[in-house]
Amino acid sequence: MGQEYTAKSFKSGNSVAIRVPAALGVEPDREWSIEWVDGNLVLRAKLQVKPKLDVSKFWGKAKGLKVPERSDFDERPSTIAAREGNVSR
């Protein structure tokens, strides 16, 4: 295995904490899964989920912005018929 380090547990509020030595290269603000297995603590890094962009506050911010017409596809026949008034019901 790798280098062995010693860390001491301490009381932090209503929890018990263990400081991880910086030499291990653990990033701050990372989430970890912790298990108690056969008398040993097992730490596993959780997968980091990329935050999603919230675009709800962008609506209406660019006044006068015109959306260009798309010319890279053919118009649907139903759209053409509705525009020309040839819709049968």
C-alpha positions as CSV (number, residue, x, y, z in Angstrom):
1,M,0.0,0.0,0.0
2,G,1.0,3.7,0.3
3,Q,2.4,5.9,3.0
4,E,0.6,5.5,6.4
5,Y,-0.5,8.6,8.3
6,T,-1.8,9.0,11.9
7,A,-4.8,11.2,12.6
8,K,-6.6,11.8,15.9
9,S,-10.3,12.1,16.3
10,F,-11.8,15.2,18.1
11,K,-15.1,16.6,19.1
12,S,-16.6,19.2,16.7
13,G,-20.0,20.4,17.9
14,N,-22.2,17.3,18.3
15,S,-20.0,15.3,15.9
16,V,-16.7,13.5,16.0
17,A,-14.2,14.6,13.2
18,I,-10.9,13.3,11.9
19,R,-8.5,15.6,10.0
20,V,-7.2,14.2,6.8
21,P,-3.5,15.0,6.1
22,A,-3.0,17.4,3.2
23,A,-0.3,15.0,1.8
24,L,-3.1,12.6,0.8
25,G,-4.4,15.2,-1.7
26,V,-8.0,15.2,-0.7
27,E,-9.9,18.2,-2.1
28,P,-12.0,20.4,0.2
29,D,-15.8,20.4,-0.2
30,R,-15.9,16.9,-1.6
31,E,-18.7,14.5,-0.5
32,W,-17.7,11.1,0.9
33,S,-19.5,7.8,1.6
34,I,-18.5,6.4,5.0
35,E,-19.1,2.8,6.2
36,W,-18.2,0.9,9.3
37,V,-16.9,-2.5,8.0
38,D,-15.5,-5.1,10.4
39,G,-14.3,-2.5,12.9
40,N,-12.8,-0.2,10.2
41,L,-13.9,3.0,8.7
42,V,-14.1,2.8,4.9
43,L,-14.2,6.1,3.0
44,R,-15.2,6.3,-0.7
45,A,-15.4,9.5,-2.7
46,K,-18.9,10.1,-4.1
47,L,-19.2,11.0,-7.8
48,Q,-19.2,14.7,-8.4
49,V,-22.4,15.8,-10.2
50,K,-21.9,18.8,-12.5
51,P,-24.3,21.6,-11.4
52,K,-27.0,22.4,-13.8
53,L,-27.4,25.9,-15.2
54,D,-30.6,27.6,-14.0
55,V,-31.8,29.6,-17.0
56,S,-35.2,30.6,-15.4
57,K,-33.9,34.1,-14.5
58,F,-32.7,34.9,-18.1
59,W,-36.1,35.1,-19.6
60,G,-36.9,38.6,-20.9
61,K,-33.4,40.0,-20.2
62,A,-32.4,40.6,-23.8
63,K,-35.1,43.0,-25.0
64,G,-35.4,43.3,-28.8
65,L,-33.4,40.1,-29.5
66,K,-34.8,38.4,-32.6
67,V,-34.5,34.7,-33.0
68,P,-33.1,34.0,-36.5
69,E,-35.2,31.8,-38.8
70,R,-33.9,28.3,-39.3
71,S,-33.2,27.3,-42.8
72,D,-31.4,24.0,-42.1
73,F,-34.6,21.9,-42.3
74,D,-37.8,21.7,-44.3
75,E,-41.0,23.0,-42.8
76,R,-43.5,20.4,-41.6
77,P,-46.4,19.8,-44.0
78,S,-48.9,20.3,-41.1
79,T,-47.4,23.7,-40.4
80,I,-47.6,24.8,-44.1
81,A,-51.3,23.6,-44.2
82,A,-52.2,25.4,-41.0
83,R,-50.6,28.6,-42.3
84,E,-52.5,28.4,-45.6
85,G,-55.8,27.4,-43.9
86,N,-56.0,24.0,-45.5
87,V,-56.5,22.1,-42.2
88,S,-59.3,19.5,-42.4
89,R,-61.0,18.4,-39.3
